[in-house]
């Protein structure tokens, strides 16, 4: 499997509006480059582009969402690191043959697919593989 780059890093936060006030001055931004709600994943996100890498602040939209569960267990902080790949399905198939455990299966977002490797295998890090094309950066 070939990783193209670090796609994005996600920070789990209790309050997205408060977190933005803390992070935006450090990122040199006055607002997110991309703000969205992902209903299936139960998250509200503020995404910033930093050197071609996504930096995301994520707030759970429900008490039973994965971000809320993460914060309850570990507190706010880095929740996941995502690697960009050409094909999530191909990377997943290759890694499954090498006994890398995945959490669930392939998921869809915008015009791409992603999957999560289990943190027990990855030194406690929730690792995501995603084949997002990053067309937004073509104009930056």
C-alpha positions as CSV (number, residue, x, y, z in Angstrom):
1,X,0.0,0.0,0.0
2,X,1.2,3.5,-0.9
3,X,0.3,6.5,1.3
4,X,0.2,9.7,-0.8
5,X,0.3,12.1,2.2
6,X,-1.2,12.8,5.5
7,X,-4.8,13.6,4.5
8,X,-6.0,15.2,7.7
9,X,-5.7,15.2,11.5
10,X,-8.9,15.3,13.6
11,X,-9.1,16.9,17.0
12,X,-12.1,15.9,19.1
13,X,-13.6,18.9,20.9
14,X,-16.6,19.3,23.3
15,X,-17.5,22.7,21.9
16,X,-16.7,23.5,18.3
17,X,-17.3,27.3,18.6
18,X,-15.0,27.6,21.6
19,X,-12.3,25.5,20.0
20,X,-12.4,27.6,16.9
21,X,-11.6,30.7,19.0
22,X,-8.6,28.9,20.4
23,X,-7.2,27.4,17.2
24,X,-8.0,29.9,14.4
25,X,-5.5,32.5,15.7
26,X,-2.8,29.8,15.6
27,X,-3.7,28.7,12.2
28,X,-3.9,32.2,10.8
29,X,-7.5,31.8,9.9
30,X,-10.7,33.8,10.7
31,X,-13.0,31.0,9.7
32,X,-12.9,27.4,8.5
33,X,-11.9,26.6,4.9
34,X,-14.7,24.0,4.9
35,X,-17.4,23.8,7.6
36,X,-19.9,20.9,7.4
37,X,-22.1,18.5,9.3
38,X,-21.8,14.8,8.5
39,X,-25.1,13.3,9.7
40,X,-24.1,9.6,9.3
41,X,-20.9,10.1,11.3
42,X,-22.7,12.4,13.8
43,X,-20.2,15.2,13.7
44,X,-20.0,18.9,13.1
45,X,-16.6,19.9,11.6
46,X,-14.5,22.9,11.0
47,X,-11.8,22.0,8.5
48,X,-8.7,24.1,7.7
49,X,-6.1,23.6,5.1
50,X,-2.6,23.8,6.5
51,X,0.2,23.1,4.1
52,X,-2.0,20.8,1.9
53,X,-3.1,18.8,5.0
54,X,-6.6,19.0,6.5
55,X,-6.7,20.1,10.2
56,X,-10.2,19.3,11.6
57,X,-11.9,20.3,14.8
58,X,-14.8,17.8,15.3
59,X,-17.7,18.1,17.7
60,X,-20.3,15.3,18.2
61,X,-23.8,16.1,17.2
62,X,-25.2,13.5,19.5
63,X,-24.3,12.1,22.9
64,X,-23.8,8.6,21.4
65,X,-21.6,9.7,18.5
66,X,-18.0,8.4,18.2
67,X,-16.5,11.8,19.0
68,X,-18.6,12.0,22.2
69,X,-17.5,8.5,23.2
70,X,-13.9,9.3,22.5
71,X,-14.0,12.5,24.7
72,X,-15.8,10.6,27.5
73,X,-13.1,7.9,27.5
74,X,-9.9,10.0,26.7
75,X,-10.8,13.7,26.9
76,X,-10.5,16.2,24.2
77,X,-7.5,15.9,21.8
78,X,-6.1,14.2,18.7
79,X,-8.7,11.5,17.8
80,X,-7.4,10.3,14.4
81,X,-4.8,10.6,11.7
82,X,-5.9,10.0,8.1
83,X,-3.7,8.8,5.3
84,X,-4.6,9.6,1.7
85,X,-4.5,6.6,-0.7
86,X,-5.4,6.2,-4.3
87,X,-8.1,3.6,-3.5
88,X,-9.5,2.9,-0.1
89,X,-10.9,-0.4,-1.3
90,X,-7.6,-1.6,-2.7
91,X,-5.6,-0.5,0.4
92,X,-8.1,-2.2,2.7
93,X,-8.0,-5.5,0.7
94,X,-4.2,-5.5,0.8
95,X,-4.0,-4.7,4.5
96,X,-6.7,-7.3,5.4
97,X,-4.4,-10.0,3.8
98,X,-1.7,-8.9,6.2
99,X,-4.1,-9.2,9.3
100,X,-4.7,-5.5,9.8
101,X,-8.1,-5.2,11.6
102,X,-10.6,-2.7,10.4
103,X,-13.5,-1.1,12.3
104,X,-16.6,-1.7,10.2
105,X,-16.2,-1.5,6.5
106,X,-16.0,1.1,3.7
107,X,-17.8,4.3,4.4
108,X,-18.7,7.1,1.9
109,X,-18.1,10.8,2.1
110,X,-18.6,13.3,-0.7
111,X,-17.0,11.7,-3.7
112,X,-14.7,9.3,-1.9
113,X,-14.5,6.3,0.4
114,X,-12.8,5.8,3.8
115,X,-12.1,3.1,6.4
116,X,-10.7,2.9,9.9
117,X,-7.9,0.7,11.1
118,X,-8.3,-0.5,14.7
119,X,-6.2,1.4,17.2
120,X,-5.1,-1.7,19.0
121,X,-3.0,-2.6,16.0
122,X,-1.8,0.9,15.4
123,X,-0.1,1.7,18.7
124,X,-3.3,3.3,20.1
125,X,-3.9,5.6,17.1
126,X,-7.2,5.5,15.2
127,X,-5.9,5.5,11.6
128,X,-8.1,6.3,8.6
129,X,-7.5,5.5,5.0
130,X,-9.2,7.8,2.6
131,X,-9.1,8.3,-1.2
132,X,-10.3,11.9,-1.2
133,X,-9.1,13.9,-4.2
134,X,-8.6,17.4,-2.6
135,X,-9.9,19.4,-5.6
136,X,-10.3,22.4,-3.2
137,X,-6.5,22.8,-3.1
138,X,-6.2,23.2,-6.9
139,X,-7.3,26.8,-6.6
140,X,-5.1,27.7,-3.5
